Amino acid sequence: MSMNKKLVDMINQIARNTAIQGDERAIAATADHVRKFWDPRMRAGLMAHLADGGAGLDDIARAASMKLAASNAPEVHNAD
C-alpha cells in the first residue's frame, strides 16, 4: 500500500469518526487532529496528495485538508 493511500485511509477514518458532529465541526475536528497528532512528513504528504487532486478523499477529509492547506499558506501583505 502506498503512503498516499495510507494517509487517505487515515484521514477518511478520522473524518468518519467525527461526522456525527455535523460537517463544520467535523471538518474542524479532523483538521485539528491532523495538525496535533500527525508527523510533519505525514502532513506534507497529505498536502502533496491534495495538490495532486486529492483522489480518494471523502468530502469532510477533503475540506479538512483544504483548511489545513489554507492555514499553512504564507500570508500576503500589500505594500500600501
HTML snippet that shows the backbone in 3Dmol.js (N, CA, C, O; Angstrom):
<script src="https://3Dmol.org/build/3Dmol-min.js"></script>
<div id="view" style="width:600px;height:400px;position:relative"></div>
<script>
const pdb = `
ATOM      1  N   MET A   1       0.847  -1.170   0.000  1.00  0.00           N
ATOM      2  CA  MET A   1       0.000   0.000   0.000  1.00  0.00           C
ATOM      3  C   MET A   1       0.897   1.239   0.000  1.00  0.00           C
ATOM      4  O   MET A   1       1.853   1.321   0.771  1.00  0.00           O
ATOM      5  N   SER A   2       0.585   2.191  -0.859  1.00  0.00           N
ATOM      6  CA  SER A   2       1.405   3.397  -0.940  1.00  0.00           C
ATOM      7  C   SER A   2       1.171   4.295   0.265  1.00  0.00           C
ATOM      8  O   SER A   2       0.162   4.173   0.960  1.00  0.00           O
ATOM      9  N   MET A   3       2.108   5.190   0.503  1.00  0.00           N
ATOM     10  CA  MET A   3       1.986   6.130   1.622  1.00  0.00           C
ATOM     11  C   MET A   3       0.761   7.014   1.439  1.00  0.00           C
ATOM     12  O   MET A   3       0.042   7.274   2.404  1.00  0.00           O
ATOM     13  N   ASN A   4       0.508   7.487   0.207  1.00  0.00           N
ATOM     14  CA  ASN A   4      -0.671   8.322  -0.026  1.00  0.00           C
ATOM     15  C   ASN A   4      -1.948   7.566   0.305  1.00  0.00           C
ATOM     16  O   ASN A   4      -2.858   8.135   0.908  1.00  0.00           O
ATOM     17  N   LYS A   5      -2.032   6.314  -0.072  1.00  0.00           N
ATOM     18  CA  LYS A   5      -3.218   5.509   0.217  1.00  0.00           C
ATOM     19  C   LYS A   5      -3.410   5.377   1.725  1.00  0.00           C
ATOM     20  O   LYS A   5      -4.535   5.469   2.216  1.00  0.00           O
ATOM     21  N   LYS A   6      -2.323   5.162   2.460  1.00  0.00           N
ATOM     22  CA  LYS A   6      -2.418   5.054   3.918  1.00  0.00           C
ATOM     23  C   LYS A   6      -2.902   6.362   4.527  1.00  0.00           C
ATOM     24  O   LYS A   6      -3.763   6.359   5.407  1.00  0.00           O
ATOM     25  N   LEU A   7      -2.347   7.486   4.060  1.00  0.00           N
ATOM     26  CA  LEU A   7      -2.751   8.789   4.589  1.00  0.00           C
ATOM     27  C   LEU A   7      -4.217   9.080   4.280  1.00  0.00           C
ATOM     28  O   LEU A   7      -4.950   9.582   5.132  1.00  0.00           O
ATOM     29  N   VAL A   8      -4.636   8.764   3.067  1.00  0.00           N
ATOM     30  CA  VAL A   8      -6.036   8.963   2.685  1.00  0.00           C
ATOM     31  C   VAL A   8      -6.943   8.099   3.548  1.00  0.00           C
ATOM     32  O   VAL A   8      -7.966   8.571   4.043  1.00  0.00           O
ATOM     33  N   ASP A   9      -6.578   6.852   3.729  1.00  0.00           N
ATOM     34  CA  ASP A   9      -7.382   5.972   4.580  1.00  0.00           C
ATOM     35  C   ASP A   9      -7.465   6.505   6.008  1.00  0.00           C
ATOM     36  O   ASP A   9      -8.525   6.466   6.632  1.00  0.00           O
ATOM     37  N   MET A  10      -6.341   7.000   6.518  1.00  0.00           N
ATOM     38  CA  MET A  10      -6.311   7.502   7.893  1.00  0.00           C
ATOM     39  C   MET A  10      -7.183   8.740   8.058  1.00  0.00           C
ATOM     40  O   MET A  10      -7.984   8.808   8.991  1.00  0.00           O
ATOM     41  N   ILE A  11      -7.042   9.721   7.166  1.00  0.00           N
ATOM     42  CA  ILE A  11      -7.832  10.941   7.329  1.00  0.00           C
ATOM     43  C   ILE A  11      -9.312  10.679   7.059  1.00  0.00           C
ATOM     44  O   ILE A  11     -10.174  11.292   7.688  1.00  0.00           O
ATOM     45  N   ASN A  12      -9.611   9.778   6.133  1.00  0.00           N
ATOM     46  CA  ASN A  12     -11.015   9.424   5.905  1.00  0.00           C
ATOM     47  C   ASN A  12     -11.622   8.768   7.149  1.00  0.00           C
ATOM     48  O   ASN A  12     -12.786   9.011   7.469  1.00  0.00           O
ATOM     49  N   GLN A  13     -10.854   7.952   7.841  1.00  0.00           N
ATOM     50  CA  GLN A  13     -11.336   7.312   9.061  1.00  0.00           C
ATOM     51  C   GLN A  13     -11.593   8.359  10.151  1.00  0.00           C
ATOM     52  O   GLN A  13     -12.610   8.302  10.843  1.00  0.00           O
ATOM     53  N   ILE A  14     -10.684   9.299  10.297  1.00  0.00           N
ATOM     54  CA  ILE A  14     -10.878  10.376  11.271  1.00  0.00           C
ATOM     55  C   ILE A  14     -12.138  11.160  10.921  1.00  0.00           C
ATOM     56  O   ILE A  14     -12.951  11.464  11.795  1.00  0.00           O
ATOM     57  N   ALA A  15     -12.295  11.482   9.645  1.00  0.00           N
ATOM     58  CA  ALA A  15     -13.470  12.242   9.191  1.00  0.00           C
ATOM     59  C   ALA A  15     -14.759  11.479   9.480  1.00  0.00           C
ATOM     60  O   ALA A  15     -15.739  12.071   9.932  1.00  0.00           O
ATOM     61  N   ARG A  16     -14.767  10.182   9.225  1.00  0.00           N
ATOM     62  CA  ARG A  16     -15.975   9.372   9.512  1.00  0.00           C
ATOM     63  C   ARG A  16     -16.283   9.368  11.004  1.00  0.00           C
ATOM     64  O   ARG A  16     -17.448   9.414  11.397  1.00  0.00           O
ATOM     65  N   ASN A  17     -15.241   9.312  11.839  1.00  0.00           N
ATOM     66  CA  ASN A  17     -15.441   9.281  13.285  1.00  0.00           C
ATOM     67  C   ASN A  17     -15.968  10.603  13.829  1.00  0.00           C
ATOM     68  O   ASN A  17     -16.605  10.622  14.883  1.00  0.00           O
ATOM     69  N   THR A  18     -15.719  11.694  13.141  1.00  0.00           N
ATOM     70  CA  THR A  18     -16.180  12.996  13.601  1.00  0.00           C
ATOM     71  C   THR A  18     -17.454  13.459  12.897  1.00  0.00           C
ATOM     72  O   THR A  18     -18.042  14.466  13.290  1.00  0.00           O
ATOM     73  N   ALA A  19     -17.881  12.747  11.874  1.00  0.00           N
ATOM     74  CA  ALA A  19     -19.016  13.178  11.047  1.00  0.00           C
ATOM     75  C   ALA A  19     -20.305  13.377  11.830  1.00  0.00           C
ATOM     76  O   ALA A  19     -21.139  14.195  11.441  1.00  0.00           O
ATOM     77  N   ILE A  20     -20.484  12.654  12.914  1.00  0.00           N
ATOM     78  CA  ILE A  20     -21.705  12.771  13.704  1.00  0.00           C
ATOM     79  C   ILE A  20     -21.879  14.186  14.275  1.00  0.00           C
ATOM     80  O   ILE A  20     -22.988  14.574  14.644  1.00  0.00           O
ATOM     81  N   GLN A  21     -20.790  14.950  14.345  1.00  0.00           N
ATOM     82  CA  GLN A  21     -20.829  16.308  14.879  1.00  0.00           C
ATOM     83  C   GLN A  21     -21.419  17.323  13.902  1.00  0.00           C
ATOM     84  O   GLN A  21     -21.646  18.476  14.267  1.00  0.00           O
ATOM     85  N   GLY A  22     -21.663  16.905  12.681  1.00  0.00           N
ATOM     86  CA  GLY A  22     -22.081  17.830  11.625  1.00  0.00           C
ATOM     87  C   GLY A  22     -20.866  18.260  10.833  1.00  0.00           C
ATOM     88  O   GLY A  22     -19.742  18.219  11.332  1.00  0.00           O
ATOM     89  N   ASP A  23     -21.094  18.673   9.600  1.00  0.00           N
ATOM     90  CA  ASP A  23     -19.980  18.931   8.684  1.00  0.00           C
ATOM     91  C   ASP A  23     -18.974  19.949   9.207  1.00  0.00           C
ATOM     92  O   ASP A  23     -17.778  19.662   9.240  1.00  0.00           O
ATOM     93  N   GLU A  24     -19.425  21.118   9.612  1.00  0.00           N
ATOM     94  CA  GLU A  24     -18.481  22.168  10.013  1.00  0.00           C
ATOM     95  C   GLU A  24     -17.620  21.751  11.197  1.00  0.00           C
ATOM     96  O   GLU A  24     -16.404  21.948  11.183  1.00  0.00           O
ATOM     97  N   ARG A  25     -18.239  21.178  12.216  1.00  0.00           N
ATOM     98  CA  ARG A  25     -17.475  20.746  13.389  1.00  0.00           C
ATOM     99  C   ARG A  25     -16.583  19.560  13.046  1.00  0.00           C
ATOM    100  O   ARG A  25     -15.471  19.447  13.562  1.00  0.00           O
ATOM    101  N   ALA A  26     -17.066  18.673  12.177  1.00  0.00           N
ATOM    102  CA  ALA A  26     -16.265  17.512  11.772  1.00  0.00           C
ATOM    103  C   ALA A  26     -15.035  17.947  10.981  1.00  0.00           C
ATOM    104  O   ALA A  26     -13.950  17.391  11.154  1.00  0.00           O
ATOM    105  N   ILE A  27     -15.208  18.937  10.118  1.00  0.00           N
ATOM    106  CA  ILE A  27     -14.084  19.456   9.341  1.00  0.00           C
ATOM    107  C   ILE A  27     -13.041  20.044  10.280  1.00  0.00           C
ATOM    108  O   ILE A  27     -11.850  19.757  10.159  1.00  0.00           O
ATOM    109  N   ALA A  28     -13.498  20.871  11.218  1.00  0.00           N
ATOM    110  CA  ALA A  28     -12.577  21.493  12.171  1.00  0.00           C
ATOM    111  C   ALA A  28     -11.895  20.446  13.043  1.00  0.00           C
ATOM    112  O   ALA A  28     -10.690  20.534  13.280  1.00  0.00           O
ATOM    113  N   ALA A  29     -12.644  19.458  13.523  1.00  0.00           N
ATOM    114  CA  ALA A  29     -12.078  18.415  14.389  1.00  0.00           C
ATOM    115  C   ALA A  29     -11.073  17.555  13.630  1.00  0.00           C
ATOM    116  O   ALA A  29     -10.037  17.185  14.182  1.00  0.00           O
ATOM    117  N   THR A  30     -11.366  17.236  12.382  1.00  0.00           N
ATOM    118  CA  THR A  30     -10.450  16.435  11.569  1.00  0.00           C
ATOM    119  C   THR A  30      -9.161  17.198  11.309  1.00  0.00           C
ATOM    120  O   THR A  30      -8.068  16.653  11.459  1.00  0.00           O
ATOM    121  N   ALA A  31      -9.294  18.460  10.919  1.00  0.00           N
ATOM    122  CA  ALA A  31      -8.103  19.283  10.677  1.00  0.00           C
ATOM    123  C   ALA A  31      -7.284  19.432  11.954  1.00  0.00           C
ATOM    124  O   ALA A  31      -6.056  19.357  11.920  1.00  0.00           O
ATOM    125  N   ASP A  32      -7.962  19.644  13.075  1.00  0.00           N
ATOM    126  CA  ASP A  32      -7.271  19.802  14.357  1.00  0.00           C
ATOM    127  C   ASP A  32      -6.523  18.527  14.735  1.00  0.00           C
ATOM    128  O   ASP A  32      -5.390  18.589  15.214  1.00  0.00           O
ATOM    129  N   HIS A  33      -7.148  17.377  14.524  1.00  0.00           N
ATOM    130  CA  HIS A  33      -6.499  16.103  14.831  1.00  0.00           C
ATOM    131  C   HIS A  33      -5.215  15.937  14.007  1.00  0.00           C
ATOM    132  O   HIS A  33      -4.163  15.584  14.539  1.00  0.00           O
ATOM    133  N   VAL A  34      -5.323  16.194  12.717  1.00  0.00           N
ATOM    134  CA  VAL A  34      -4.154  16.049  11.842  1.00  0.00           C
ATOM    135  C   VAL A  34      -3.063  17.032  12.276  1.00  0.00           C
ATOM    136  O   VAL A  34      -1.893  16.656  12.343  1.00  0.00           O
ATOM    137  N   ARG A  35      -3.420  18.265  12.567  1.00  0.00           N
ATOM    138  CA  ARG A  35      -2.458  19.285  12.981  1.00  0.00           C
ATOM    139  C   ARG A  35      -1.739  18.875  14.265  1.00  0.00           C
ATOM    140  O   ARG A  35      -0.529  19.061  14.387  1.00  0.00           O
ATOM    141  N   LYS A  36      -2.482  18.319  15.218  1.00  0.00           N
ATOM    142  CA  LYS A  36      -1.909  17.988  16.521  1.00  0.00           C
ATOM    143  C   LYS A  36      -1.123  16.672  16.541  1.00  0.00           C
ATOM    144  O   LYS A  36      -0.096  16.572  17.213  1.00  0.00           O
ATOM    145  N   PHE A  37      -1.601  15.675  15.812  1.00  0.00           N
ATOM    146  CA  PHE A  37      -1.079  14.327  16.013  1.00  0.00           C
ATOM    147  C   PHE A  37      -0.296  13.730  14.849  1.00  0.00           C
ATOM    148  O   PHE A  37       0.405  12.735  15.034  1.00  0.00           O
ATOM    149  N   TRP A  38      -0.395  14.304  13.672  1.00  0.00           N
ATOM    150  CA  TRP A  38       0.342  13.749  12.547  1.00  0.00           C
ATOM    151  C   TRP A  38       1.754  14.332  12.506  1.00  0.00           C
ATOM    152  O   TRP A  38       1.971  15.513  12.777  1.00  0.00           O
ATOM    153  N   ASP A  39       2.686  13.482  12.165  1.00  0.00           N
ATOM    154  CA  ASP A  39       4.067  13.877  11.945  1.00  0.00           C
ATOM    155  C   ASP A  39       4.113  14.895  10.789  1.00  0.00           C
ATOM    156  O   ASP A  39       3.312  14.798   9.860  1.00  0.00           O
ATOM    157  N   PRO A  40       5.029  15.858  10.834  1.00  0.00           N
ATOM    158  CA  PRO A  40       5.125  16.834   9.738  1.00  0.00           C
ATOM    159  C   PRO A  40       5.273  16.197   8.359  1.00  0.00           C
ATOM    160  O   PRO A  40       4.776  16.739   7.372  1.00  0.00           O
ATOM    161  N   ARG A  41       5.944  15.065   8.282  1.00  0.00           N
ATOM    162  CA  ARG A  41       6.094  14.387   6.980  1.00  0.00           C
ATOM    163  C   ARG A  41       4.763  13.841   6.494  1.00  0.00           C
ATOM    164  O   ARG A  41       4.489  13.834   5.294  1.00  0.00           O
ATOM    165  N   MET A  42       3.935  13.384   7.429  1.00  0.00           N
ATOM    166  CA  MET A  42       2.602  12.893   7.056  1.00  0.00           C
ATOM    167  C   MET A  42       1.740  14.056   6.554  1.00  0.00           C
ATOM    168  O   MET A  42       1.041  13.935   5.547  1.00  0.00           O
ATOM    169  N   ARG A  43       1.798  15.178   7.267  1.00  0.00           N
ATOM    170  CA  ARG A  43       1.027  16.354   6.838  1.00  0.00           C
ATOM    171  C   ARG A  43       1.500  16.831   5.470  1.00  0.00           C
ATOM    172  O   ARG A  43       0.689  17.194   4.617  1.00  0.00           O
ATOM    173  N   ALA A  44       2.813  16.829   5.264  1.00  0.00           N
ATOM    174  CA  ALA A  44       3.358  17.237   3.967  1.00  0.00           C
ATOM    175  C   ALA A  44       2.903  16.287   2.865  1.00  0.00           C
ATOM    176  O   ALA A  44       2.587  16.725   1.759  1.00  0.00           O
ATOM    177  N   GLY A  45       2.868  14.997   3.160  1.00  0.00           N
ATOM    178  CA  GLY A  45       2.382  14.021   2.187  1.00  0.00           C
ATOM    179  C   GLY A  45       0.919  14.245   1.843  1.00  0.00           C
ATOM    180  O   GLY A  45       0.516  14.123   0.686  1.00  0.00           O
ATOM    181  N   LEU A  46       0.130  14.573   2.855  1.00  0.00           N
ATOM    182  CA  LEU A  46      -1.290  14.859   2.626  1.00  0.00           C
ATOM    183  C   LEU A  46      -1.448  16.104   1.765  1.00  0.00           C
ATOM    184  O   LEU A  46      -2.279  16.133   0.857  1.00  0.00           O
ATOM    185  N   MET A  47      -0.655  17.132   2.048  1.00  0.00           N
ATOM    186  CA  MET A  47      -0.735  18.369   1.259  1.00  0.00           C
ATOM    187  C   MET A  47      -0.323  18.124  -0.190  1.00  0.00           C
ATOM    188  O   MET A  47      -0.930  18.669  -1.112  1.00  0.00           O
ATOM    189  N   ALA A  48       0.697  17.315  -0.387  1.00  0.00           N
ATOM    190  CA  ALA A  48       1.132  16.978  -1.745  1.00  0.00           C
ATOM    191  C   ALA A  48       0.039  16.200  -2.467  1.00  0.00           C
ATOM    192  O   ALA A  48      -0.224  16.433  -3.647  1.00  0.00           O
ATOM    193  N   HIS A  49      -0.595  15.275  -1.752  1.00  0.00           N
ATOM    194  CA  HIS A  49      -1.680  14.489  -2.353  1.00  0.00           C
ATOM    195  C   HIS A  49      -2.852  15.394  -2.718  1.00  0.00           C
ATOM    196  O   HIS A  49      -3.448  15.242  -3.785  1.00  0.00           O
ATOM    197  N   LEU A  50      -3.181  16.329  -1.843  1.00  0.00           N
ATOM    198  CA  LEU A  50      -4.255  17.279  -2.126  1.00  0.00           C
ATOM    199  C   LEU A  50      -3.913  18.118  -3.354  1.00  0.00           C
ATOM    200  O   LEU A  50      -4.768  18.344  -4.210  1.00  0.00           O
ATOM    201  N   ALA A  51      -2.672  18.578  -3.441  1.00  0.00           N
ATOM    202  CA  ALA A  51      -2.237  19.380  -4.583  1.00  0.00           C
ATOM    203  C   ALA A  51      -2.303  18.590  -5.894  1.00  0.00           C
ATOM    204  O   ALA A  51      -2.473  19.167  -6.968  1.00  0.00           O
ATOM    205  N   ASP A  52      -2.169  17.279  -5.794  1.00  0.00           N
ATOM    206  CA  ASP A  52      -2.257  16.407  -6.973  1.00  0.00           C
ATOM    207  C   ASP A  52      -3.689  16.001  -7.290  1.00  0.00           C
ATOM    208  O   ASP A  52      -3.912  15.148  -8.149  1.00  0.00           O
ATOM    209  N   GLY A  53      -4.653  16.594  -6.616  1.00  0.00           N
ATOM    210  CA  GLY A  53      -6.058  16.312  -6.906  1.00  0.00           C
ATOM    211  C   GLY A  53      -6.803  15.667  -5.760  1.00  0.00           C
ATOM    212  O   GLY A  53      -8.034  15.692  -5.738  1.00  0.00           O
ATOM    213  N   GLY A  54      -6.090  15.086  -4.804  1.00  0.00           N
ATOM    214  CA  GLY A  54      -6.731  14.527  -3.618  1.00  0.00           C
ATOM    215  C   GLY A  54      -7.612  13.316  -3.877  1.00  0.00           C
ATOM    216  O   GLY A  54      -8.642  13.153  -3.222  1.00  0.00           O
ATOM    217  N   ALA A  55      -7.234  12.481  -4.803  1.00  0.00           N
ATOM    218  CA  ALA A  55      -8.034  11.295  -5.125  1.00  0.00           C
ATOM    219  C   ALA A  55      -8.313  10.464  -3.879  1.00  0.00           C
ATOM    220  O   ALA A  55      -7.407  10.186  -3.093  1.00  0.00           O
ATOM    221  N   GLY A  56      -9.572  10.070  -3.702  1.00  0.00           N
ATOM    222  CA  GLY A  56      -9.964   9.175  -2.627  1.00  0.00           C
ATOM    223  C   GLY A  56     -10.368   9.860  -1.339  1.00  0.00           C
ATOM    224  O   GLY A  56     -10.860   9.202  -0.422  1.00  0.00           O
ATOM    225  N   LEU A  57     -10.173  11.175  -1.244  1.00  0.00           N
ATOM    226  CA  LEU A  57     -10.560  11.876  -0.017  1.00  0.00           C
ATOM    227  C   LEU A  57     -12.071  12.034   0.038  1.00  0.00           C
ATOM    228  O   LEU A  57     -12.690  12.492  -0.922  1.00  0.00           O
ATOM    229  N   ASP A  58     -12.664  11.652   1.166  1.00  0.00           N
ATOM    230  CA  ASP A  58     -14.085  11.887   1.396  1.00  0.00           C
ATOM    231  C   ASP A  58     -14.309  13.390   1.534  1.00  0.00           C
ATOM    232  O   ASP A  58     -13.352  14.146   1.702  1.00  0.00           O
ATOM    233  N   ASP A  59     -15.564  13.828   1.465  1.00  0.00           N
ATOM    234  CA  ASP A  59     -15.871  15.259   1.492  1.00  0.00           C
ATOM    235  C   ASP A  59     -15.320  15.963   2.733  1.00  0.00           C
ATOM    236  O   ASP A  59     -14.691  17.014   2.618  1.00  0.00           O
ATOM    237  N   ILE A  60     -15.549  15.397   3.907  1.00  0.00           N
ATOM    238  CA  ILE A  60     -15.072  16.026   5.137  1.00  0.00           C
ATOM    239  C   ILE A  60     -13.544  16.012   5.175  1.00  0.00           C
ATOM    240  O   ILE A  60     -12.922  17.002   5.560  1.00  0.00           O
ATOM    241  N   ALA A  61     -12.948  14.910   4.783  1.00  0.00           N
ATOM    242  CA  ALA A  61     -11.489  14.808   4.764  1.00  0.00           C
ATOM    243  C   ALA A  61     -10.888  15.815   3.783  1.00  0.00           C
ATOM    244  O   ALA A  61      -9.867  16.437   4.080  1.00  0.00           O
ATOM    245  N   ARG A  62     -11.509  15.976   2.629  1.00  0.00           N
ATOM    246  CA  ARG A  62     -11.026  16.951   1.629  1.00  0.00           C
ATOM    247  C   ARG A  62     -11.135  18.369   2.188  1.00  0.00           C
ATOM    248  O   ARG A  62     -10.197  19.159   2.077  1.00  0.00           O
ATOM    249  N   ALA A  63     -12.272  18.686   2.782  1.00  0.00           N
ATOM    250  CA  ALA A  63     -12.460  20.031   3.338  1.00  0.00           C
ATOM    251  C   ALA A  63     -11.472  20.299   4.477  1.00  0.00           C
ATOM    252  O   ALA A  63     -10.937  21.402   4.588  1.00  0.00           O
ATOM    253  N   ALA A  64     -11.233  19.305   5.313  1.00  0.00           N
ATOM    254  CA  ALA A  64     -10.259  19.448   6.402  1.00  0.00           C
ATOM    255  C   ALA A  64      -8.857  19.645   5.834  1.00  0.00           C
ATOM    256  O   ALA A  64      -8.088  20.459   6.347  1.00  0.00           O
ATOM    257  N   SER A  65      -8.527  18.916   4.794  1.00  0.00           N
ATOM    258  CA  SER A  65      -7.219  19.056   4.147  1.00  0.00           C
ATOM    259  C   SER A  65      -7.056  20.442   3.551  1.00  0.00           C
ATOM    260  O   SER A  65      -5.988  21.046   3.646  1.00  0.00           O
ATOM    261  N   MET A  66      -8.122  20.945   2.934  1.00  0.00           N
ATOM    262  CA  MET A  66      -8.081  22.283   2.364  1.00  0.00           C
ATOM    263  C   MET A  66      -7.943  23.337   3.464  1.00  0.00           C
ATOM    264  O   MET A  66      -7.250  24.339   3.284  1.00  0.00           O
ATOM    265  N   LYS A  67      -8.599  23.110   4.594  1.00  0.00           N
ATOM    266  CA  LYS A  67      -8.478  24.015   5.744  1.00  0.00           C
ATOM    267  C   LYS A  67      -7.026  24.030   6.238  1.00  0.00           C
ATOM    268  O   LYS A  67      -6.475  25.092   6.531  1.00  0.00           O
ATOM    269  N   LEU A  68      -6.421  22.864   6.327  1.00  0.00           N
ATOM    270  CA  LEU A  68      -5.015  22.783   6.735  1.00  0.00           C
ATOM    271  C   LEU A  68      -4.111  23.495   5.734  1.00  0.00           C
ATOM    272  O   LEU A  68      -3.202  24.231   6.119  1.00  0.00           O
ATOM    273  N   ALA A  69      -4.366  23.273   4.456  1.00  0.00           N
ATOM    274  CA  ALA A  69      -3.551  23.907   3.416  1.00  0.00           C
ATOM    275  C   ALA A  69      -3.661  25.421   3.513  1.00  0.00           C
ATOM    276  O   ALA A  69      -2.661  26.127   3.380  1.00  0.00           O
ATOM    277  N   ALA A  70      -4.868  25.922   3.744  1.00  0.00           N
ATOM    278  CA  ALA A  70      -5.069  27.375   3.848  1.00  0.00           C
ATOM    279  C   ALA A  70      -4.366  27.938   5.084  1.00  0.00           C
ATOM    280  O   ALA A  70      -3.829  29.045   5.043  1.00  0.00           O
ATOM    281  N   SER A  71      -4.370  27.187   6.170  1.00  0.00           N
ATOM    282  CA  SER A  71      -3.734  27.677   7.393  1.00  0.00           C
ATOM    283  C   SER A  71      -2.212  27.655   7.286  1.00  0.00           C
ATOM    284  O   SER A  71      -1.530  28.343   8.045  1.00  0.00           O
ATOM    285  N   ASN A  72      -1.676  26.874   6.356  1.00  0.00           N
ATOM    286  CA  ASN A  72      -0.228  26.796   6.160  1.00  0.00           C
ATOM    287  C   ASN A  72       0.257  27.703   5.047  1.00  0.00           C
ATOM    288  O   ASN A  72       1.460  27.818   4.813  1.00  0.00           O
ATOM    289  N   ALA A  73      -0.687  28.355   4.350  1.00  0.00           N
ATOM    290  CA  ALA A  73      -0.302  29.232   3.246  1.00  0.00           C
ATOM    291  C   ALA A  73       0.389  30.469   3.796  1.00  0.00           C
ATOM    292  O   ALA A  73      -0.016  31.006   4.826  1.00  0.00           O
ATOM    293  N   PRO A  74       1.427  30.918   3.113  1.00  0.00           N
ATOM    294  CA  PRO A  74       2.108  32.138   3.579  1.00  0.00           C
ATOM    295  C   PRO A  74       1.185  33.328   3.475  1.00  0.00           C
ATOM    296  O   PRO A  74       0.369  33.411   2.558  1.00  0.00           O
ATOM    297  N   GLU A  75       1.310  34.242   4.406  1.00  0.00           N
ATOM    298  CA  GLU A  75       0.497  35.449   4.380  1.00  0.00           C
ATOM    299  C   GLU A  75       1.002  36.376   3.284  1.00  0.00           C
ATOM    300  O   GLU A  75       2.204  36.466   3.033  1.00  0.00           O
ATOM    301  N   VAL A  76       0.074  37.058   2.641  1.00  0.00           N
ATOM    302  CA  VAL A  76       0.414  38.018   1.604  1.00  0.00           C
ATOM    303  C   VAL A  76       0.118  39.400   2.165  1.00  0.00           C
ATOM    304  O   VAL A  76      -0.994  39.685   2.609  1.00  0.00           O
ATOM    305  N   HIS A  77       1.126  40.244   2.135  1.00  0.00           N
ATOM    306  CA  HIS A  77       0.973  41.597   2.638  1.00  0.00           C
ATOM    307  C   HIS A  77       1.105  42.584   1.486  1.00  0.00           C
ATOM    308  O   HIS A  77       2.035  42.502   0.684  1.00  0.00           O
ATOM    309  N   ASN A  78       0.169  43.510   1.415  1.00  0.00           N
ATOM    310  CA  ASN A  78       0.254  44.568   0.410  1.00  0.00           C
ATOM    311  C   ASN A  78       1.205  45.643   0.898  1.00  0.00           C
ATOM    312  O   ASN A  78       1.281  45.914   2.096  1.00  0.00           O
ATOM    313  N   ALA A  79       1.911  46.242   0.000  1.00  0.00           N
ATOM    314  CA  ALA A  79       2.869  47.290   0.352  1.00  0.00           C
ATOM    315  C   ALA A  79       2.205  48.655   0.273  1.00  0.00           C
ATOM    316  O   ALA A  79       2.785  49.595  -0.272  1.00  0.00           O
ATOM    317  N   ASP A  80       1.014  48.775   0.804  1.00  0.00           N
ATOM    318  CA  ASP A  80       0.288  50.065   0.769  1.00  0.00           C
ATOM    319  C   ASP A  80       0.875  51.069   1.704  1.00  0.00           C
ATOM    320  O   ASP A  80       0.382  52.194   1.790  1.00  0.00           O
TER     321      ASP A  80
END
`;
const viewer = $3Dmol.createViewer("view");
viewer.addModel(pdb, "pdb");
viewer.setStyle({}, {cartoon: {color: "spectrum"}});
viewer.zoomTo();
viewer.render();
</script>
